[in-house]
């Protein structure tokens, strides 16, 4: 059984997929030197609309090998081993960083006919693209997935560390499985990356017995987590003040919707 009271360090393993173009390939050893640590900064049992619920706040630190960065990351958190357990609310839903301009040069070949001779010439053109670091999410009944991507202009890696908070409806006992899938890069070329993964070999088992008096500081309003004054965003501050949060509200069971990638594209 994995101990939730201690930071959990996972080492990434290479996936079989490789970008079509990799100007700076790197070894499997560099992939395995890249890590992620997951820390439960707060776990406390309380009530949600009179029913037993558990607040879980996690911090994920992405630690790349030297001269390697995390270009993209998917974090999947799944509730298992808990009959009737489900995610009532979570944070963050979506976020976008400051915009950067990416010039894109195009050099198409244009055909021309002159004096019965076919000729081709180059026409240079340039357009610009807007690039941002982003966080998107998808919610299902017992699973939430966050998708983190870097700004392709600044190339600073994914938002790091990443903090998340969620409220789980439970009869008192449930487990959490975590899985990470990432793209690692050493290149300025946005198409150059190596994919890797890391996952817990054993789920995190949670119960009122294992948590005891709780992990982390006391949380005001833990017995009435359904109230609007109980703000999950304040429990999972990501130091992302340079961007903006897309969704401010917390989804609850009665009107909860799954936020898909297409939903976010419509808003972003």
C-alpha positions as CSV (number, residue, x, y, z in Angstrom):
1,X,0.0,0.0,0.0
2,X,1.3,3.5,-0.9
3,X,1.6,5.9,2.0
4,X,-0.3,9.1,1.1
5,X,1.4,11.0,4.0
6,X,4.8,10.9,2.2
7,X,5.7,12.4,-1.2
8,X,5.6,9.9,-4.0
9,X,8.4,9.9,-6.6
10,X,7.8,8.3,-9.9
11,X,10.4,7.9,-12.7
12,X,9.3,8.2,-16.3
13,X,9.7,5.3,-18.7
14,X,9.9,5.8,-22.5
15,X,6.9,5.2,-24.7
16,X,7.3,3.7,-28.2
17,X,6.0,6.8,-29.9
18,X,8.6,9.2,-31.4
19,X,8.0,12.5,-33.2
20,X,8.4,12.4,-37.0
21,X,11.1,15.0,-36.7
22,X,13.5,15.1,-33.9
23,X,16.5,17.3,-34.4
24,X,17.8,16.7,-30.9
25,X,17.2,13.0,-30.0
26,X,18.1,12.0,-26.5
27,X,18.7,8.8,-24.7
28,X,16.4,6.6,-22.7
29,X,18.6,7.4,-19.7
30,X,17.6,11.1,-19.9
31,X,13.9,10.1,-19.9
32,X,14.5,7.9,-16.8
33,X,16.2,10.8,-15.1
34,X,13.0,12.8,-15.4
35,X,10.6,12.5,-12.5
36,X,7.4,13.6,-11.0
37,X,6.7,13.8,-7.3
38,X,3.1,13.8,-6.0
39,X,2.4,15.2,-2.5
40,X,-0.9,15.2,-0.6
41,X,-0.8,18.6,0.9
42,X,-4.3,18.3,2.5
43,X,-6.7,15.4,3.1
44,X,-9.6,15.9,5.4
45,X,-13.0,14.3,5.8
46,X,-16.1,16.4,6.2
47,X,-19.6,16.7,4.8
48,X,-21.2,17.7,1.5
49,X,-24.9,18.4,1.7
50,X,-25.1,16.3,4.8
51,X,-23.3,13.3,3.2
52,X,-19.8,12.1,4.1
53,X,-17.1,13.5,1.7
54,X,-13.4,13.8,1.5
55,X,-11.3,16.8,0.5
56,X,-8.1,15.9,-1.3
57,X,-5.4,18.5,-2.4
58,X,-2.4,17.3,-4.4
59,X,0.8,19.0,-5.6
60,X,2.6,17.6,-8.6
61,X,6.2,18.6,-9.2
62,X,7.7,17.8,-12.6
63,X,11.4,17.4,-12.4
64,X,13.1,17.2,-15.8
65,X,16.6,15.9,-16.5
66,X,19.3,18.4,-17.4
67,X,18.4,20.4,-20.5
68,X,15.1,18.5,-20.9
69,X,11.7,20.1,-20.4
70,X,8.1,18.8,-20.1
71,X,6.4,20.0,-23.2
72,X,3.0,18.4,-22.5
73,X,1.6,16.4,-19.6
74,X,-1.7,14.5,-19.0
75,X,-2.6,13.7,-15.4
76,X,-5.3,11.1,-14.8
77,X,-6.8,10.8,-11.4
78,X,-9.2,7.9,-11.0
79,X,-11.3,6.9,-8.0
80,X,-11.3,3.2,-7.4
81,X,-12.2,0.6,-4.7
82,X,-15.0,2.8,-3.4
83,X,-18.6,1.7,-4.0
84,X,-20.6,4.7,-4.8
85,X,-17.6,7.1,-4.6
86,X,-17.5,9.9,-7.2
87,X,-16.0,13.3,-7.8
88,X,-18.4,16.1,-6.7
89,X,-16.2,19.1,-7.5
90,X,-12.6,19.8,-8.6
91,X,-10.2,22.6,-9.5
92,X,-8.7,23.8,-11.7
93,X,-11.0,23.3,-14.7
94,X,-9.1,25.4,-17.3
95,X,-6.5,28.1,-17.5
96,X,-4.5,29.9,-20.2
97,X,-1.3,31.8,-19.9
98,X,-0.2,35.0,-21.5
99,X,-0.3,35.1,-25.3
100,X,2.9,35.0,-27.3
101,X,3.3,35.7,-31.1
102,X,4.9,32.9,-33.2
103,X,5.9,34.0,-36.7
104,X,5.3,31.3,-39.3
105,X,7.0,31.6,-42.7
106,X,5.5,30.0,-45.8
107,X,7.3,29.5,-49.1
108,X,4.9,27.8,-51.5
109,X,5.9,27.1,-55.1
110,X,3.8,28.9,-57.7
111,X,3.6,27.7,-61.3
112,X,3.7,30.2,-64.2
113,X,3.5,29.8,-68.0
114,X,5.5,32.2,-70.2
115,X,6.5,31.7,-73.9
116,X,5.1,28.2,-73.8
117,X,7.6,27.3,-71.0
118,X,6.5,26.2,-67.6
119,X,8.3,27.8,-64.7
120,X,8.0,27.8,-61.0
121,X,8.9,30.6,-58.6
122,X,8.8,31.0,-54.8
123,X,6.4,33.4,-53.1
124,X,7.4,34.2,-49.5
125,X,4.7,35.0,-47.0
126,X,4.5,35.2,-43.3
127,X,1.7,34.8,-40.8
128,X,1.6,34.8,-37.1
129,X,0.1,32.4,-34.6
130,X,-0.9,32.9,-31.0
131,X,0.6,30.5,-28.5
132,X,-0.2,30.1,-24.8
133,X,0.5,27.7,-22.0
134,X,-2.8,26.0,-21.1
135,X,-4.5,23.7,-18.7
136,X,-7.6,21.8,-19.8
137,X,-9.6,19.2,-18.0
138,X,-12.2,16.4,-18.6
139,X,-14.5,15.2,-15.8
140,X,-16.3,11.8,-15.7
141,X,-18.1,10.2,-12.8
142,X,-15.0,8.8,-11.1
143,X,-12.1,10.3,-13.2
144,X,-10.7,13.7,-13.8
145,X,-8.0,14.3,-16.4
146,X,-5.9,17.4,-16.6
147,X,-4.0,18.3,-19.8
148,X,-1.0,20.7,-19.4
149,X,0.8,22.2,-22.4
150,X,3.6,24.7,-22.7
151,X,3.8,27.9,-24.6
152,X,5.6,27.0,-27.9
153,X,7.2,30.4,-28.0
154,X,8.7,30.8,-24.6
155,X,9.4,27.0,-24.2
156,X,9.3,27.1,-20.4
157,X,7.7,23.7,-20.0
158,X,4.2,22.9,-18.6
159,X,2.8,24.9,-15.7
160,X,4.8,23.7,-12.7
161,X,4.2,22.8,-10.0
162,X,0.6,21.8,-10.7
163,X,-1.9,21.8,-7.8
164,X,-5.3,20.3,-7.8
165,X,-8.2,20.0,-5.3
166,X,-11.2,17.7,-5.4
167,X,-14.1,16.7,-3.2
168,X,-15.0,13.0,-3.3
169,X,-18.3,11.6,-2.1
170,X,-17.5,8.5,-0.2
171,X,-18.8,6.1,2.5
172,X,-15.3,6.6,4.1
173,X,-13.1,4.2,2.2
174,X,-11.8,4.7,-1.4
175,X,-8.6,4.6,-3.4
176,X,-6.9,6.9,-5.9
177,X,-5.0,5.8,-9.0
178,X,-2.6,8.3,-10.7
179,X,-1.2,8.1,-14.2
180,X,1.1,10.5,-16.0
181,X,1.7,10.7,-19.8
182,X,4.2,13.3,-21.0
183,X,6.1,14.6,-24.0
184,X,9.7,15.5,-23.2
185,X,11.8,17.8,-25.5
186,X,15.3,19.3,-25.8
187,X,14.6,21.1,-29.0
188,X,13.1,24.5,-30.0
189,X,11.2,22.7,-32.7
190,X,7.6,22.2,-31.4
191,X,7.4,18.9,-33.4
192,X,10.4,17.4,-31.6
193,X,9.7,15.3,-28.5
194,X,9.8,11.9,-26.9
195,X,6.8,10.5,-25.1
196,X,7.0,8.8,-21.7
197,X,4.7,7.6,-18.9
198,X,4.7,7.0,-15.2
199,X,2.0,5.5,-13.0
200,X,1.5,4.3,-9.4
201,X,2.0,0.6,-9.1
202,X,-0.4,0.6,-6.1
203,X,-3.4,2.9,-5.5
204,X,-3.5,5.4,-2.7
205,X,-5.9,3.9,-0.1
206,X,-7.8,6.5,1.9
207,X,-10.0,6.0,4.9
208,X,-10.8,7.9,8.1
209,X,-8.4,5.5,9.9
210,X,-5.4,6.1,7.6
211,X,-6.0,9.9,7.4
212,X,-6.6,10.1,11.2
213,X,-7.0,13.7,12.2
214,X,-6.3,14.8,8.7
215,X,-3.2,15.7,6.6
216,X,-2.2,19.4,6.3
217,X,-3.7,22.4,7.9
218,X,-7.3,22.7,9.2
219,X,-9.8,23.8,6.6
220,X,-12.6,26.2,7.5
221,X,-16.1,25.0,6.4
222,X,-15.1,21.4,5.9
223,X,-18.5,20.3,7.3
224,X,-20.4,22.3,4.6
225,X,-18.3,22.0,1.5
226,X,-21.3,22.6,-0.8
227,X,-21.4,26.3,0.2
228,X,-20.2,28.9,-2.3
229,X,-17.9,30.2,0.5
230,X,-15.9,27.0,0.4
231,X,-13.5,27.9,-2.4
232,X,-11.5,25.1,-3.9
233,X,-9.4,27.6,-5.9
234,X,-7.9,29.0,-2.6
235,X,-6.9,25.4,-1.6
236,X,-5.0,24.7,-4.9
237,X,-3.3,28.0,-5.8
238,X,-1.1,27.3,-8.8
239,X,0.8,30.7,-8.8
240,X,-0.7,31.1,-12.3
241,X,-1.6,34.8,-11.8
242,X,0.1,35.7,-15.1
243,X,-2.8,34.0,-17.0
244,X,-6.5,33.7,-16.4
245,X,-8.8,31.1,-15.1
246,X,-11.5,30.1,-17.6
247,X,-14.0,28.5,-15.2
248,X,-14.6,29.9,-11.8
249,X,-17.5,27.8,-10.6
250,X,-17.5,24.3,-9.1
251,X,-19.5,21.6,-10.8
252,X,-21.8,19.7,-8.4
253,X,-23.6,16.5,-8.9
254,X,-27.1,17.9,-9.8
255,X,-25.8,20.0,-12.8
256,X,-22.4,18.6,-13.4
257,X,-21.1,18.4,-16.9
258,X,-18.0,16.8,-18.4
259,X,-15.6,19.5,-19.7
260,X,-14.2,18.2,-22.9
261,X,-11.3,19.4,-25.0
262,X,-13.8,20.7,-27.6
263,X,-15.7,22.7,-25.0
264,X,-12.5,24.5,-24.0
265,X,-11.5,25.2,-27.6
266,X,-14.8,26.9,-28.1
267,X,-14.2,29.1,-25.1
268,X,-10.5,29.7,-25.6
